[in-house]
């Protein structure tokens, strides 16, 4: 029991956290030592329990899981991170690897794959699906650094987060509160997103964002 590797789960869905914890705790050498549903809660708890690995979702209660990954990379650089998310890995896998995570697995791949992913990341190795490895290799061979075919690939992590929230119907003031930013800053992100995606008006931005969110749920 004392040799079990300690796992910490950060996800905003209690039912998912419970199911994942049960799956991990069935392994003789793994144990879940804590859970959190937000970035702020996770930072405090991780400092207390000192896990061997953190499992992080991208969409959390207060801020993006990307913020947590970047924080942990700076303050706990030796803590391996595995991202488990509902989002399409073709969009996020490369981003989370750049941010400092070692692996990415979709929630649709849950079962034996998640235990394999946990073990691989604990060993300090990267974990991606075979499909994503092929995609990244193809991108590297062709000399591309971003996806190109996906219109949101040109957005920064924060811009993508704002774009998602726009697509979910939140207004500027609400987005500002959720991201702990000023309304003016959110307005700046709006303009930057429109420019990068070649959109002329706020209504065009809203339409594209809503469509994108619907296609990636």
N, C-alpha and C positions, 0 to 999 in steps of 0.2 A: 504493500500500500504506500509506503513512504517513498518509493521510487517512481511513483506515477508522475507523469508530466502534467503540469497544471495548465488548464485551458481557460481563457476568459472570453465570453461571448458578448458582442455588442450588436444588438438588433432591436428595432422598435416594435416587433411583433411578439408578444408574450408566448403565444402558442408555438410559434416557430422556435423560439429560444428553448422552450421546454422539450420539444421533439428532438432538437439538435443535441441538447444536453443528455437526454436519455440514450441517444445513439452513441455518443462519445463515452459516456459512463459505463457502457457495456464492455468496453475494452479494458483489459486487465492493467494496462500500463498508462491509461489516460484518465483524467478526472477534471470535471468542470468546477472551478473554484469561485466563479463569480459571473454575474451578468449585469448589463446596463442597457438602457434604451436611448441614451443621449451621449453626446460628446463630453459634456461637462461631468456627467455622472461617471462615465468610463474613465476619464483622466484621474478622478479622485480615487475610484475603486482600484484601478490598476496599480496605483502607487501603494495602496494598502496591501494587496494580496501578492504582488510580484509574480505574475504568471510566466510560464515558459513560452506561451504562444497566445496571440490575440486573434480572434475571429471577428471580422468587422463587416457590417453591411454598409452600403453607400448612402442609403436614405435613412436618416435618423431623426429623432424628435426635434432637436434644436438646430443642428448644423449638419453639414455634409460629412459623411465618413471619410472623405478625402482630407478634411481638416484634421481629423483624428490621426490618420495615417501620417500626415506631415508632422504633426506634433510629436507623435511617438518616435518617428525617425530622428527628430532633433533631440528629444529628452531621454529616450530609451532606445538607442540605436541598435542594441543587441537583441531586442525583442522581435522575433519573427512575426509577420502579419499575414494572415490568409483572409482574402475577401470572399464572402459568400453573398451573392446578390441576385435579385430577380431580373436585373438589367442585362441586356444583350452583351455578351463578353466582347463582341466585335467592336463595341463602342467604348467600353470601360477598361478592358484588360490592360491595354497598353498604358492607359493613364495611371492606373493603380500601381503598375510596376515602376513607372517613372517616379511616382510619389514615394515609393519605398516598400510596398508590399512585395512578398515573395510568390504569392499565388492568387489565382482567381478561379472560382467555381460558381456556376449558376445554381440557384435553388432547385432547378429542374433536375440537376444531376445528383441530388441528395440520395443517399443509400450508401453503398460500399465506397463509392468514389470520394465521399467527404472524408472518410477515415484515411484513405490513401493520401488525399491532399494534405490532411493534418500531419501525417507522419512525414511526408516529403518535405514540407515546410519546416517542421521541427528539426529535420536533418540539415537545414540550411540550403535546400535545393528549391528551385522554382517549380511551380505546378500550374500548368495550363492544359486545357483539353487539346487533344490531337488536332482538332479542327483549327483552334486558335494558333497553335504552333505553326501549322502549315501557312496560315494567313500572314503571320508575322515574318516567317521566312520568305514568303513570296514578296512581301513588302520590302524586305531588306535587299533581296536579289534585284528588285526593279529600281532600287535607289530611292524609294519614297520614304518619307519620314512620318507622313500622316496618311489617313485613309483615302482622302481625295473623293471617293464616291459618296461618302456620307457628309451631308452639308454641315453638320454640327462639329465635324472634326477640326474646323478652323477656330472653334471657341476655346477659351481657356477653361480651366476647371470651374472657376467661379461664374464665368459667363454661362457655362452649360447648366450650372445649378440654378441660376436666375431664369434661364430659358425654360427649364423644366417647371419651375414654379409658376411662370407665366402661363404655360400650357395647362397647368392644373387649376387655373382660374383665379389665382391670387393677385390682388392689386399691389401697386408699388409700396404703399404704406405697410401692408401685411408682409410683403417680402422683406422689407427693411427690418421689421421687427423680428422675423424668423431668423434672419442672418446677422442680426446685431449690427446693421449698417444704417446710414442715413438715407432718407428718401432721395436726396440729391445724388448720392452714390449709386443707388439703384437706377435712377434716371440716366446716369452716365453709362451704366452697363447696358441699358436698353439701346442707347444710341450706338454703342460699340457693337452690339449683336446685330443690329440692323445693317450697319456698315459692312461687317464681315460676311453677312449672309445675303448682301445685296437686296435688302428689303427697304421699300420707300417710306412706309407709314407704320404707325403703331398697330393699326388693324391688320396689316399684312403680317406683322410680327406675331400678333395674337393667333391668327389663323394657322400659321406655320407651326407655332409652338403647340397649339391644341392638337393638331394632326400628328405631330411627332410623338407627343405623350401617348395618344391613343394607340399608336402603332408600336409603342415600346412598353405597354403595360403587361 
